[in-house]
């Protein structure tokens, strides 16, 4: 009986640490916010609580909980999207092995016990990378390492998955550029760019193209692809945050934004459809969507009935003068959290999900 009580005490103390850890939200590198009262907080201590008095000293200590809402909470995957405007990840971890990009044709991983790095050839054909930002990056997912390379022109994207030994599990090629002829001259017409990913899927879209409307979704488990004949400017994640229940699709000609969700479909007016970008989340029957624009200032946050598209509220957003690079939506205890990533530094605002009233702003 005593052993059971001690075990319960230990589990309870670890539970308190986890709960406390997940209510701390980091903005940038040094600012932390307590989401329970929206006050500034210090960076959380990642140390594990000491075992209860009398606990078995030989028992394995529980793993320290992640100190950040962005790493430990349900929405952690949303913050792992590669921002091609900023630092592109060239290092990742899988099964305690650090992987890194060595050059255009090799990756390496370190066997930590001996500290030796193993070099793996990834580009035997010696194909050239496209001269664009984000043409070569690594991602760690639960069952492997994903290596994405944007090759020159018609060669397309190369998406590869590696196991812990660097062995290639699959290699998927996605065309990203067409060659078109105008007045007897050939031109390369890029149309597909990396958009976002979860731990299971990666999305490429044609938001940069006026003429081609296409979205390609890669299943990171097996490399198989699914193509959508439209320019998806936002995804609606499923409850598990891994797969998708729907998409936001722009229509430049009609100047509308169409929401497709679990078999339902409705549209709203969007005068700036060519530049619109979105993020969204669903809570019960409430669909919350943020709209922002490429190279143009302006943010709109609104809630809709997820089945009918009826507007429920429009959020009291403080407008920054600088255009947003990326906006992340998440939720904590009935509050919508909206973090804006922009050149002058990130900021976060919180809104009541029942009426859109602003509860907090770090601006």
DRENNUKOL-415822 format. One record per residue (C-alpha): z, x, y. Coordinates in steps of 0.25 Angstrom, whole numbers, plus 5000, padded with zeros to 4 digits. Layout:
<recs>
ZXY;...
</recs>
This chain:
<recs>
500050005000;500450115009;499050185007;498350055010;499050045023;498750185027;497250165024;497250035032;497950115044;496850225043;495750125042;496350045054;496450175062;495050215059;494550075063;495250085076;494550215079;493150155075;493450025084;493850105096;492750205094;491650105094;492150045108;491750175115;490350175121;489750305126;488850305138;488150445140;488950565135;490250545142;490550405145;491250315136;491550165137;492650075130;491849955126;493049865125;493349875140;492249955146;493050065151;492750215151;493350285139;493450425133;492550475122;493250425109;493950525100;493250535087;494350585079;494850505067;496250445067;497250515059;497650455046;498750365045;500150425041;500250435026;498750425024;498150515013;497850645020;496750675010;495950555013;494650565020;494750545035;493850435040;492650465048;492850465063;492250345070;491050365080;491650365094;490450295100;490050145100;488650205100;488950275087;489950185080;489550045084;488549945078;487549985089;487550135087;486150145082;485650095095;486050215102;485350305093;483950275098;483150395102;482950395117;481650475119;481950485134;483150575131;483650675120;482850655107;483750675094;483250805087;484550815078;485150715069;486150705057;486050655043;487050675032;487750775040;486550855042;486050885056;484550875057;483750925069;482250945073;481851095073;480451075078;479250985077;479151015062;480551035057;481950975056;483151035051;484450995045;485751075044;486551075031;487951075037;488751145026;487951265027;487451255041;485951285037;484851205043;483651165034;482351155041;481351045037;479851035040;479450895045;478050925051;477250995040;475950945047;476451015060;476050895068;476350895083;477350805090;476950715101;477350775115;478350665118;479850645120;480450615107;479350665098;480350725087;481750665084;482750655073;483650535070;484750525059;484850395052;485850345040;484850395029;484050515035;483550585047;482350525055;481350625061;480350565071;479150645077;478150595086;476850665082;475650685091;474750565094;474150505082;475150575072;476250475076;477750475074;478250535061;479550475057;480250555046;481550535038;482350645032;483450655022;484650745023;483750865017;482650845027;481750785017;480750685023;481050535017;479850475024;478850505035;478250395044;477150405054;476950315065;475750315074;476150325089;474850355096;473450295096;472150365100;471250265109;469950295115;469550255129;468250285136;467950385125;469250465126;470350455116;471750435121;473150445113;473950315115;475350325111;476050195108;477250215099;478650275102;479950285096;480850165101;482150165093;482750175079;483950125071;484550195059;483450115051;482250095059;481450165070;480550095080;479350145087;478650055098;477450055107;478250025120;477450135127;476150075124;475349965132;474249955121;474949955108;476149865104;476849915091;478149945086;478450025073;479750015065;480050125055;481050105044;481850235044;482350215030;480950225024;479950255035;479250125034;478650055047;478549915052;477649895064;477749785075;476549755083;477249745096;478049835106;479449825102;480349855114;481649825108;482349795094;483349695090;484249765080;484849695068;486349685066;486349815058;485649885070;484749955060;483549855059;482949755069;483049605070;481949605081;481249665092;480949645107;479449655109;478749665123;477449595127;476849665139;475649555140;476649435140;477749515147;478749465137;479749525128;479849465114;481149465106;480949455091;482249435083;482349385068;481149295069;481449235083;480549275095;480649255110;480149315122;480649345136;479849385149;479749535151;478949575163;479049715161;478649715146;477949845146;479249925149;480349835143;481349895133;482449825126;483649825117;484349705111;485449665102;485849525096;487249465095;487249335087;486249245095;486249335108;485049435110;485349535120;484249615126;484049725136;482749755143;482449875151;481149955155;480450085153;480550165166;480950045174;482450005178;482949865174;483849815163;483949675158;484949625148;484949485143;485449395131;484549295124;484749195112;484149275101;483349165095;482849095108;482749195118;483549115128;484249205139;485749195137;486149295148;485649415157;486549535158;487149585171;486449725169;486749825180;485349885183;485250035183;484050095192;483650195181;482750145170;483450135156;482950225145;483650155134;484650035133;485550015122;486249875119;487449865110;488649765109;490149785109;491149665108;490249565115;489649655125;488249705126;488249855129;486949905136;486850055138;485650105146;485150245145;484450295157;484150435164;485350425173;486350405161;486750295152;487550175156;488150055149;488349905152;489049795144;488749645145;489449525139;488549465128;488949325131;488449325145;487849465149;488849495160;489149645162;490449695156;490249835160;489249935166;489350085166;488450095178;
</recs>
